[in-house]
Amino acid sequence: MTETPHLPYAVPIEAYGNGGFRFAEMSHRGSLLCLPDGIWAWPVTQPADIDRLSLDPVFARAEAIDTLIIGTGLEVWIPPRALREELRAVRIVLDPMQTGAAIRTYNIMMGEGRRVAAALIAVP
């Protein structure tokens, strides 16, 4: 993850596909980490890359997040038990799903004012 966000606040994701995302009249190629304090590039390209280290920014902001939605690209992914337990220990509910469904869920929850974050793997 880079040190500066693409955008210093959370916004809905407007579109996805072709290896990237559109949001707030911007576009980004690659995966995204959508946190309460901004939208960041995320170096993960496949579910196997998702681990405690790749989610460090989420853990660092745990007090502001109730739910973490992980968009796993086109794959279905079952998170390792250890990761789920680490998130549970900081009171974050983990909800993995394919990226399209993750974006729709994230946008709805964000619109409801819920304390949500999303880690989204780009799809072709």
C-alpha positions in Angstrom: 0.0 0.0 0.0 1.3 3.4 -0.9 1.7 6.1 1.8 -0.8 8.5 0.3 -4.4 7.6 -0.6 -5.9 8.2 -4.1 -8.6 10.0 -2.2 -8.4 11.1 1.5 -12.0 10.0 2.3 -14.4 7.1 1.5 -16.7 7.2 -1.5 -18.8 4.6 -3.3 -17.2 2.6 -6.1 -18.9 3.5 -9.4 -17.6 0.8 -11.7 -15.2 -2.1 -11.9 -13.7 -4.4 -14.5 -10.9 -4.3 -17.1 -8.4 -4.7 -14.2 -9.5 -1.6 -12.2 -12.1 0.6 -10.6 -13.8 4.0 -11.0 -14.8 6.3 -8.1 -15.2 10.0 -7.6 -14.5 10.7 -11.3 -11.1 8.9 -10.9 -9.9 5.6 -12.2 -7.4 3.1 -10.8 -5.9 0.0 -12.3 -5.3 -2.7 -9.8 -6.8 -3.7 -6.5 -8.1 -1.2 -3.9 -8.4 -0.9 -0.1 -11.4 1.3 0.8 -11.0 2.5 4.4 -12.8 5.1 6.4 -10.0 7.6 5.9 -9.4 7.1 2.2 -9.1 4.9 -0.9 -5.7 3.3 -1.4 -3.9 1.1 -3.9 -3.7 -2.5 -2.6 -1.0 -4.8 -4.0 -3.1 -8.0 -3.7 -3.9 -9.7 -7.0 -5.4 -13.0 -5.8 -7.0 -14.4 -2.7 -3.9 -16.4 -1.8 -2.1 -13.1 -1.2 -4.6 -12.0 1.5 -3.0 -12.3 5.0 -2.4 -10.3 8.1 0.3 -8.2 6.5 -1.8 -7.2 3.5 -4.5 -6.2 5.9 -2.3 -4.2 8.3 -4.0 -0.9 7.3 -7.4 -2.5 8.4 -6.0 -3.6 11.7 -4.5 -0.1 12.2 -7.9 1.4 11.8 -9.9 -1.3 13.7 -11.5 1.2 16.0 -13.3 2.8 13.0 -14.4 -0.5 11.3 -17.1 -3.0 12.2 -17.2 -4.9 8.9 -14.5 -5.8 6.4 -15.8 -6.9 3.0 -13.2 -8.6 0.9 -13.8 -8.8 -2.9 -12.0 -11.9 -4.0 -12.0 -11.3 -7.7 -13.9 -14.0 -9.6 -13.0 -16.7 -7.1 -14.7 -17.9 -4.0 -12.3 -17.8 -1.1 -12.6 -19.2 2.4 -10.4 -17.1 4.7 -7.9 -19.0 6.9 -9.2 -19.5 10.4 -6.3 -17.6 12.0 -7.0 -14.5 9.9 -10.7 -14.6 10.8 -9.8 -15.0 14.5 -7.3 -12.1 14.3 -10.0 -9.8 12.9 -12.6 -11.1 15.4 -10.1 -10.2 18.2 -10.3 -6.5 17.1 -14.1 -6.8 16.7 -14.1 -6.7 12.9 -16.5 -9.1 11.0 -15.0 -10.5 7.9 -17.3 -11.0 4.9 -15.6 -12.4 1.8 -17.4 -12.6 -1.6 -16.7 -12.1 -5.3 -15.6 -8.5 -6.2 -18.9 -7.5 -7.9 -21.0 -8.5 -4.9 -18.5 -6.9 -2.6 -18.8 -3.6 -4.3 -22.6 -3.6 -4.2 -22.6 -4.6 -0.5 -19.9 -2.0 0.3 -21.8 0.8 -1.4 -25.1 -0.1 0.3 -23.5 -0.3 3.8 -21.6 2.9 3.2 -24.8 4.6 2.1 -26.4 3.5 5.4 -23.6 5.1 7.3 -22.2 1.8 8.6 -18.6 1.4 9.7 -17.4 -0.6 6.7 -14.2 -1.1 4.8 -13.5 -3.1 1.6 -10.5 -4.8 0.2 -11.2 -5.3 -3.5 -9.3 -7.5 -5.9 -9.5 -6.1 -9.4 -11.1 -8.3 -12.0 -10.4 -8.6 -15.8 
